[in-house]
Amino acid sequence: MDYEELKLNAIPAGRQLEAAKAFPVLMRKVYSWMTLALIITALTAYGVANTPGVMQAIYQNQIVFWGLIIAEFALVVGVSAAINRLSLPVATLMFIAYSVVNGALMSYIFLVYTASSVSTVFFITAGTFAVMALFGYTTKTDLSSMGKILIMALVGMIIATVVNMFVKSEGFTLILSYIGVLVFVGLTAYDSQKIKQMLLEAPDASDSAQKVALLGALTLYLDFINLFIYLLRIFGKRE
């Protein structure tokens, strides 16, 4: 008996069939929402980068720039912390809004890096992400311990990044980029397994279960974006 069967057996017999049908539906929603958010972010970033007036409004106006950063932070915290109080449509709209704001803030990459290197790194990221997500989904090994270590490493990276904002060391930035790649490669596998385990416990595909899937999509979206940014810092060719 494998892990999925053990999870299903924990559900009352009368609902096991419904749960078995719900799981693949919920998993498809996770990756559909994540893919949609990535597409929206990419289109927004490209569109803003090719609209000089908007670029100037974002990067030459401190109020607009910090307003977008605050909005981005508020949206991701709002979806994560208040998911149980939000309706599914509202939570989905907040996720989409977050992907738009994130895309606007990421528009600089099309001006800093060559288009060919951006596309090359994107495909490298997509391939790496797919392999690690598949590993996390299929492995029988419990990745919880690894996940705790990676989260602590992520906190350390955030602190180091803030310090480097004042030190402004290019060498330290490169070191942090390599560490960031390792951290988010590991988190992709860990989060994939965690999302699978949570959705295996869903008795049906109700709005509550779909909100869990939406949170899973947000988590994997963030893993992908951060992995892409760190890889771009290492392999991206500047204009």
MODELLER restraints for C-alpha pairs under 7 A, 6 or more apart:
rsr = mdl.restraints
at = mdl.atoms
rsr.add(forms.Gaussian(group=physical.xy_distance, feature=features.Distance(at['CA:4:A'], at['CA:200:A']), mean=6.81, stdev=0.5))
rsr.add(forms.Gaussian(group=physical.xy_distance, feature=features.Distance(at['CA:7:A'], at['CA:200:A']), mean=6.27, stdev=0.5))
rsr.add(forms.Gaussian(group=physical.xy_distance, feature=features.Distance(at['CA:7:A'], at['CA:201:A']), mean=6.38, stdev=0.5))
rsr.add(forms.Gaussian(group=physical.xy_distance, feature=features.Distance(at['CA:8:A'], at['CA:16:A']), mean=6.00, stdev=0.5))
rsr.add(forms.Gaussian(group=physical.xy_distance, feature=features.Distance(at['CA:15:A'], at['CA:203:A']), mean=6.55, stdev=0.5))
rsr.add(forms.Gaussian(group=physical.xy_distance, feature=features.Distance(at['CA:18:A'], at['CA:203:A']), mean=6.68, stdev=0.5))
rsr.add(forms.Gaussian(group=physical.xy_distance, feature=features.Distance(at['CA:18:A'], at['CA:204:A']), mean=5.84, stdev=0.5))
rsr.add(forms.Gaussian(group=physical.xy_distance, feature=features.Distance(at['CA:19:A'], at['CA:202:A']), mean=6.40, stdev=0.5))
rsr.add(forms.Gaussian(group=physical.xy_distance, feature=features.Distance(at['CA:19:A'], at['CA:203:A']), mean=4.46, stdev=0.5))
rsr.add(forms.Gaussian(group=physical.xy_distance, feature=features.Distance(at['CA:19:A'], at['CA:204:A']), mean=5.03, stdev=0.5))
rsr.add(forms.Gaussian(group=physical.xy_distance, feature=features.Distance(at['CA:22:A'], at['CA:204:A']), mean=5.09, stdev=0.5))
rsr.add(forms.Gaussian(group=physical.xy_distance, feature=features.Distance(at['CA:22:A'], at['CA:205:A']), mean=5.05, stdev=0.5))
rsr.add(forms.Gaussian(group=physical.xy_distance, feature=features.Distance(at['CA:23:A'], at['CA:199:A']), mean=6.11, stdev=0.5))
rsr.add(forms.Gaussian(group=physical.xy_distance, feature=features.Distance(at['CA:23:A'], at['CA:200:A']), mean=6.01, stdev=0.5))
rsr.add(forms.Gaussian(group=physical.xy_distance, feature=features.Distance(at['CA:26:A'], at['CA:199:A']), mean=6.94, stdev=0.5))
rsr.add(forms.Gaussian(group=physical.xy_distance, feature=features.Distance(at['CA:26:A'], at['CA:205:A']), mean=6.62, stdev=0.5))
rsr.add(forms.Gaussian(group=physical.xy_distance, feature=features.Distance(at['CA:26:A'], at['CA:210:A']), mean=6.44, stdev=0.5))
rsr.add(forms.Gaussian(group=physical.xy_distance, feature=features.Distance(at['CA:26:A'], at['CA:213:A']), mean=6.04, stdev=0.5))
rsr.add(forms.Gaussian(group=physical.xy_distance, feature=features.Distance(at['CA:29:A'], at['CA:213:A']), mean=6.55, stdev=0.5))
rsr.add(forms.Gaussian(group=physical.xy_distance, feature=features.Distance(at['CA:30:A'], at['CA:213:A']), mean=5.13, stdev=0.5))
rsr.add(forms.Gaussian(group=physical.xy_distance, feature=features.Distance(at['CA:30:A'], at['CA:214:A']), mean=6.06, stdev=0.5))
rsr.add(forms.Gaussian(group=physical.xy_distance, feature=features.Distance(at['CA:30:A'], at['CA:216:A']), mean=6.05, stdev=0.5))
rsr.add(forms.Gaussian(group=physical.xy_distance, feature=features.Distance(at['CA:30:A'], at['CA:217:A']), mean=4.64, stdev=0.5))
rsr.add(forms.Gaussian(group=physical.xy_distance, feature=features.Distance(at['CA:31:A'], at['CA:217:A']), mean=6.28, stdev=0.5))
rsr.add(forms.Gaussian(group=physical.xy_distance, feature=features.Distance(at['CA:33:A'], at['CA:214:A']), mean=6.96, stdev=0.5))
rsr.add(forms.Gaussian(group=physical.xy_distance, feature=features.Distance(at['CA:33:A'], at['CA:217:A']), mean=5.87, stdev=0.5))
rsr.add(forms.Gaussian(group=physical.xy_distance, feature=features.Distance(at['CA:34:A'], at['CA:217:A']), mean=4.78, stdev=0.5))
rsr.add(forms.Gaussian(group=physical.xy_distance, feature=features.Distance(at['CA:34:A'], at['CA:218:A']), mean=6.57, stdev=0.5))
rsr.add(forms.Gaussian(group=physical.xy_distance, feature=features.Distance(at['CA:34:A'], at['CA:220:A']), mean=6.86, stdev=0.5))
rsr.add(forms.Gaussian(group=physical.xy_distance, feature=features.Distance(at['CA:34:A'], at['CA:221:A']), mean=5.44, stdev=0.5))
rsr.add(forms.Gaussian(group=physical.xy_distance, feature=features.Distance(at['CA:37:A'], at['CA:96:A']), mean=6.23, stdev=0.5))
rsr.add(forms.Gaussian(group=physical.xy_distance, feature=features.Distance(at['CA:37:A'], at['CA:99:A']), mean=5.51, stdev=0.5))
rsr.add(forms.Gaussian(group=physical.xy_distance, feature=features.Distance(at['CA:40:A'], at['CA:99:A']), mean=6.31, stdev=0.5))
rsr.add(forms.Gaussian(group=physical.xy_distance, feature=features.Distance(at['CA:40:A'], at['CA:100:A']), mean=6.25, stdev=0.5))
rsr.add(forms.Gaussian(group=physical.xy_distance, feature=features.Distance(at['CA:41:A'], at['CA:99:A']), mean=5.15, stdev=0.5))
rsr.add(forms.Gaussian(group=physical.xy_distance, feature=features.Distance(at['CA:41:A'], at['CA:100:A']), mean=5.48, stdev=0.5))
rsr.add(forms.Gaussian(group=physical.xy_distance, feature=features.Distance(at['CA:41:A'], at['CA:102:A']), mean=6.43, stdev=0.5))
rsr.add(forms.Gaussian(group=physical.xy_distance, feature=features.Distance(at['CA:41:A'], at['CA:103:A']), mean=4.10, stdev=0.5))
rsr.add(forms.Gaussian(group=physical.xy_distance, feature=features.Distance(at['CA:42:A'], at['CA:103:A']), mean=6.18, stdev=0.5))
rsr.add(forms.Gaussian(group=physical.xy_distance, feature=features.Distance(at['CA:44:A'], at['CA:100:A']), mean=6.08, stdev=0.5))
rsr.add(forms.Gaussian(group=physical.xy_distance, feature=features.Distance(at['CA:44:A'], at['CA:103:A']), mean=5.04, stdev=0.5))
rsr.add(forms.Gaussian(group=physical.xy_distance, feature=features.Distance(at['CA:44:A'], at['CA:104:A']), mean=5.86, stdev=0.5))
rsr.add(forms.Gaussian(group=physical.xy_distance, feature=features.Distance(at['CA:45:A'], at['CA:103:A']), mean=4.42, stdev=0.5))
rsr.add(forms.Gaussian(group=physical.xy_distance, feature=features.Distance(at['CA:45:A'], at['CA:104:A']), mean=5.09, stdev=0.5))
rsr.add(forms.Gaussian(group=physical.xy_distance, feature=features.Distance(at['CA:45:A'], at['CA:106:A']), mean=5.71, stdev=0.5))
rsr.add(forms.Gaussian(group=physical.xy_distance, feature=features.Distance(at['CA:45:A'], at['CA:107:A']), mean=4.05, stdev=0.5))
rsr.add(forms.Gaussian(group=physical.xy_distance, feature=features.Distance(at['CA:46:A'], at['CA:107:A']), mean=6.17, stdev=0.5))
rsr.add(forms.Gaussian(group=physical.xy_distance, feature=features.Distance(at['CA:46:A'], at['CA:110:A']), mean=6.96, stdev=0.5))
rsr.add(forms.Gaussian(group=physical.xy_distance, feature=features.Distance(at['CA:48:A'], at['CA:54:A']), mean=6.11, stdev=0.5))
rsr.add(forms.Gaussian(group=physical.xy_distance, feature=features.Distance(at['CA:48:A'], at['CA:55:A']), mean=6.19, stdev=0.5))
rsr.add(forms.Gaussian(group=physical.xy_distance, feature=features.Distance(at['CA:48:A'], at['CA:104:A']), mean=6.16, stdev=0.5))
rsr.add(forms.Gaussian(group=physical.xy_distance, feature=features.Distance(at['CA:48:A'], at['CA:107:A']), mean=5.98, stdev=0.5))
rsr.add(forms.Gaussian(group=physical.xy_distance, feature=features.Distance(at['CA:49:A'], at['CA:55:A']), mean=6.33, stdev=0.5))
rsr.add(forms.Gaussian(group=physical.xy_distance, feature=features.Distance(at['CA:49:A'], at['CA:107:A']), mean=5.05, stdev=0.5))
rsr.add(forms.Gaussian(group=physical.xy_distance, feature=features.Distance(at['CA:49:A'], at['CA:108:A']), mean=6.56, stdev=0.5))
rsr.add(forms.Gaussian(group=physical.xy_distance, feature=features.Distance(at['CA:49:A'], at['CA:110:A']), mean=6.25, stdev=0.5))
rsr.add(forms.Gaussian(group=physical.xy_distance, feature=features.Distance(at['CA:49:A'], at['CA:111:A']), mean=6.95, stdev=0.5))
rsr.add(forms.Gaussian(group=physical.xy_distance, feature=features.Distance(at['CA:57:A'], at['CA:64:A']), mean=6.82, stdev=0.5))
rsr.add(forms.Gaussian(group=physical.xy_distance, feature=features.Distance(at['CA:58:A'], at['CA:64:A']), mean=5.54, stdev=0.5))
rsr.add(forms.Gaussian(group=physical.xy_distance, feature=features.Distance(at['CA:58:A'], at['CA:65:A']), mean=5.00, stdev=0.5))
rsr.add(forms.Gaussian(group=physical.xy_distance, feature=features.Distance(at['CA:59:A'], at['CA:65:A']), mean=6.04, stdev=0.5))
rsr.add(forms.Gaussian(group=physical.xy_distance, feature=features.Distance(at['CA:68:A'], at['CA:101:A']), mean=6.55, stdev=0.5))
rsr.add(forms.Gaussian(group=physical.xy_distance, feature=features.Distance(at['CA:72:A'], at['CA:98:A']), mean=5.79, stdev=0.5))
rsr.add(forms.Gaussian(group=physical.xy_distance, feature=features.Distance(at['CA:72:A'], at['CA:101:A']), mean=6.17, stdev=0.5))
rsr.add(forms.Gaussian(group=physical.xy_distance, feature=features.Distance(at['CA:72:A'], at['CA:102:A']), mean=6.70, stdev=0.5))
rsr.add(forms.Gaussian(group=physical.xy_distance, feature=features.Distance(at['CA:75:A'], at['CA:94:A']), mean=6.24, stdev=0.5))
rsr.add(forms.Gaussian(group=physical.xy_distance, feature=features.Distance(at['CA:75:A'], at['CA:98:A']), mean=5.95, stdev=0.5))
rsr.add(forms.Gaussian(group=physical.xy_distance, feature=features.Distance(at['CA:76:A'], at['CA:98:A']), mean=6.79, stdev=0.5))
rsr.add(forms.Gaussian(group=physical.xy_distance, feature=features.Distance(at['CA:79:A'], at['CA:91:A']), mean=6.06, stdev=0.5))
rsr.add(forms.Gaussian(group=physical.xy_distance, feature=features.Distance(at['CA:79:A'], at['CA:94:A']), mean=6.82, stdev=0.5))
rsr.add(forms.Gaussian(group=physical.xy_distance, feature=features.Distance(at['CA:80:A'], at['CA:215:A']), mean=6.76, stdev=0.5))
rsr.add(forms.Gaussian(group=physical.xy_distance, feature=features.Distance(at['CA:83:A'], at['CA:91:A']), mean=6.76, stdev=0.5))
rsr.add(forms.Gaussian(group=physical.xy_distance, feature=features.Distance(at['CA:83:A'], at['CA:211:A']), mean=6.90, stdev=0.5))
rsr.add(forms.Gaussian(group=physical.xy_distance, feature=features.Distance(at['CA:88:A'], at['CA:207:A']), mean=6.23, stdev=0.5))
rsr.add(forms.Gaussian(group=physical.xy_distance, feature=features.Distance(at['CA:88:A'], at['CA:211:A']), mean=6.12, stdev=0.5))
rsr.add(forms.Gaussian(group=physical.xy_distance, feature=features.Distance(at['CA:112:A'], at['CA:238:A']), mean=5.55, stdev=0.5))
rsr.add(forms.Gaussian(group=physical.xy_distance, feature=features.Distance(at['CA:112:A'], at['CA:239:A']), mean=5.64, stdev=0.5))
rsr.add(forms.Gaussian(group=physical.xy_distance, feature=features.Distance(at['CA:113:A'], at['CA:236:A']), mean=6.13, stdev=0.5))
rsr.add(forms.Gaussian(group=physical.xy_distance, feature=features.Distance(at['CA:113:A'], at['CA:237:A']), mean=5.46, stdev=0.5))
rsr.add(forms.Gaussian(group=physical.xy_distance, feature=features.Distance(at['CA:113:A'], at['CA:238:A']), mean=4.17, stdev=0.5))
rsr.add(forms.Gaussian(group=physical.xy_distance, feature=features.Distance(at['CA:113:A'], at['CA:239:A']), mean=5.17, stdev=0.5))
rsr.add(forms.Gaussian(group=physical.xy_distance, feature=features.Distance(at['CA:114:A'], at['CA:237:A']), mean=5.87, stdev=0.5))
rsr.add(forms.Gaussian(group=physical.xy_distance, feature=features.Distance(at['CA:114:A'], at['CA:238:A']), mean=5.81, stdev=0.5))
rsr.add(forms.Gaussian(group=physical.xy_distance, feature=features.Distance(at['CA:114:A'], at['CA:239:A']), mean=5.33, stdev=0.5))
rsr.add(forms.Gaussian(group=physical.xy_distance, feature=features.Distance(at['CA:117:A'], at['CA:236:A']), mean=5.23, stdev=0.5))
rsr.add(forms.Gaussian(group=physical.xy_distance, feature=features.Distance(at['CA:117:A'], at['CA:237:A']), mean=5.78, stdev=0.5))
rsr.add(forms.Gaussian(group=physical.xy_distance, feature=features.Distance(at['CA:118:A'], at['CA:236:A']), mean=6.50, stdev=0.5))
rsr.add(forms.Gaussian(group=physical.xy_distance, feature=features.Distance(at['CA:121:A'], at['CA:228:A']), mean=6.90, stdev=0.5))
rsr.add(forms.Gaussian(group=physical.xy_distance, feature=features.Distance(at['CA:121:A'], at['CA:231:A']), mean=6.62, stdev=0.5))
rsr.add(forms.Gaussian(group=physical.xy_distance, feature=features.Distance(at['CA:121:A'], at['CA:232:A']), mean=6.00, stdev=0.5))
rsr.add(forms.Gaussian(group=physical.xy_distance, feature=features.Distance(at['CA:122:A'], at['CA:228:A']), mean=6.40, stdev=0.5))
rsr.add(forms.Gaussian(group=physical.xy_distance, feature=features.Distance(at['CA:125:A'], at['CA:227:A']), mean=6.64, stdev=0.5))
rsr.add(forms.Gaussian(group=physical.xy_distance, feature=features.Distance(at['CA:125:A'], at['CA:228:A']), mean=5.53, stdev=0.5))
rsr.add(forms.Gaussian(group=physical.xy_distance, feature=features.Distance(at['CA:129:A'], at['CA:188:A']), mean=6.74, stdev=0.5))
rsr.add(forms.Gaussian(group=physical.xy_distance, feature=features.Distance(at['CA:129:A'], at['CA:224:A']), mean=6.70, stdev=0.5))
rsr.add(forms.Gaussian(group=physical.xy_distance, feature=features.Distance(at['CA:132:A'], at['CA:185:A']), mean=6.61, stdev=0.5))
rsr.add(forms.Gaussian(group=physical.xy_distance, feature=features.Distance(at['CA:132:A'], at['CA:188:A']), mean=6.02, stdev=0.5))
rsr.add(forms.Gaussian(group=physical.xy_distance, feature=features.Distance(at['CA:132:A'], at['CA:189:A']), mean=4.98, stdev=0.5))
rsr.add(forms.Gaussian(group=physical.xy_distance, feature=features.Distance(at['CA:133:A'], at['CA:188:A']), mean=5.71, stdev=0.5))
rsr.add(forms.Gaussian(group=physical.xy_distance, feature=features.Distance(at['CA:133:A'], at['CA:189:A']), mean=4.99, stdev=0.5))
rsr.add(forms.Gaussian(group=physical.xy_distance, feature=features.Distance(at['CA:133:A'], at['CA:192:A']), mean=5.50, stdev=0.5))
rsr.add(forms.Gaussian(group=physical.xy_distance, feature=features.Distance(at['CA:135:A'], at['CA:189:A']), mean=6.16, stdev=0.5))
rsr.add(forms.Gaussian(group=physical.xy_distance, feature=features.Distance(at['CA:136:A'], at['CA:189:A']), mean=4.01, stdev=0.5))
rsr.add(forms.Gaussian(group=physical.xy_distance, feature=features.Distance(at['CA:136:A'], at['CA:190:A']), mean=5.91, stdev=0.5))
rsr.add(forms.Gaussian(group=physical.xy_distance, feature=features.Distance(at['CA:136:A'], at['CA:192:A']), mean=5.19, stdev=0.5))
rsr.add(forms.Gaussian(group=physical.xy_distance, feature=features.Distance(at['CA:136:A'], at['CA:193:A']), mean=4.80, stdev=0.5))
rsr.add(forms.Gaussian(group=physical.xy_distance, feature=features.Distance(at['CA:137:A'], at['CA:192:A']), mean=5.61, stdev=0.5))
rsr.add(forms.Gaussian(group=physical.xy_distance, feature=features.Distance(at['CA:137:A'], at['CA:193:A']), mean=5.05, stdev=0.5))
rsr.add(forms.Gaussian(group=physical.xy_distance, feature=features.Distance(at['CA:137:A'], at['CA:196:A']), mean=6.66, stdev=0.5))
rsr.add(forms.Gaussian(group=physical.xy_distance, feature=features.Distance(at['CA:143:A'], at['CA:190:A']), mean=5.73, stdev=0.5))
rsr.add(forms.Gaussian(group=physical.xy_distance, feature=features.Distance(at['CA:147:A'], at['CA:187:A']), mean=6.53, stdev=0.5))
rsr.add(forms.Gaussian(group=physical.xy_distance, feature=features.Distance(at['CA:147:A'], at['CA:190:A']), mean=5.74, stdev=0.5))
rsr.add(forms.Gaussian(group=physical.xy_distance, feature=features.Distance(at['CA:150:A'], at['CA:183:A']), mean=5.84, stdev=0.5))
rsr.add(forms.Gaussian(group=physical.xy_distance, feature=features.Distance(at['CA:150:A'], at['CA:187:A']), mean=6.70, stdev=0.5))
rsr.add(forms.Gaussian(group=physical.xy_distance, feature=features.Distance(at['CA:154:A'], at['CA:183:A']), mean=6.86, stdev=0.5))
rsr.add(forms.Gaussian(group=physical.xy_distance, feature=features.Distance(at['CA:157:A'], at['CA:176:A']), mean=7.00, stdev=0.5))
rsr.add(forms.Gaussian(group=physical.xy_distance, feature=features.Distance(at['CA:174:A'], at['CA:234:A']), mean=6.78, stdev=0.5))
rsr.add(forms.Gaussian(group=physical.xy_distance, feature=features.Distance(at['CA:177:A'], at['CA:230:A']), mean=4.93, stdev=0.5))
rsr.add(forms.Gaussian(group=physical.xy_distance, feature=features.Distance(at['CA:177:A'], at['CA:233:A']), mean=6.65, stdev=0.5))
rsr.add(forms.Gaussian(group=physical.xy_distance, feature=features.Distance(at['CA:177:A'], at['CA:234:A']), mean=6.72, stdev=0.5))
rsr.add(forms.Gaussian(group=physical.xy_distance, feature=features.Distance(at['CA:180:A'], at['CA:230:A']), mean=6.12, stdev=0.5))
rsr.add(forms.Gaussian(group=physical.xy_distance, feature=features.Distance(at['CA:181:A'], at['CA:227:A']), mean=5.63, stdev=0.5))
rsr.add(forms.Gaussian(group=physical.xy_distance, feature=features.Distance(at['CA:181:A'], at['CA:230:A']), mean=5.90, stdev=0.5))
rsr.add(forms.Gaussian(group=physical.xy_distance, feature=features.Distance(at['CA:181:A'], at['CA:231:A']), mean=6.57, stdev=0.5))
rsr.add(forms.Gaussian(group=physical.xy_distance, feature=features.Distance(at['CA:184:A'], at['CA:223:A']), mean=5.84, stdev=0.5))
rsr.add(forms.Gaussian(group=physical.xy_distance, feature=features.Distance(at['CA:184:A'], at['CA:227:A']), mean=5.70, stdev=0.5))
rsr.add(forms.Gaussian(group=physical.xy_distance, feature=features.Distance(at['CA:187:A'], at['CA:223:A']), mean=6.97, stdev=0.5))
rsr.add(forms.Gaussian(group=physical.xy_distance, feature=features.Distance(at['CA:188:A'], at['CA:220:A']), mean=6.70, stdev=0.5))
rsr.add(forms.Gaussian(group=physical.xy_distance, feature=features.Distance(at['CA:188:A'], at['CA:223:A']), mean=6.03, stdev=0.5))
rsr.add(forms.Gaussian(group=physical.xy_distance, feature=features.Distance(at['CA:195:A'], at['CA:216:A']), mean=5.83, stdev=0.5))
rsr.add(forms.Gaussian(group=physical.xy_distance, feature=features.Distance(at['CA:202:A'], at['CA:209:A']), mean=5.98, stdev=0.5))
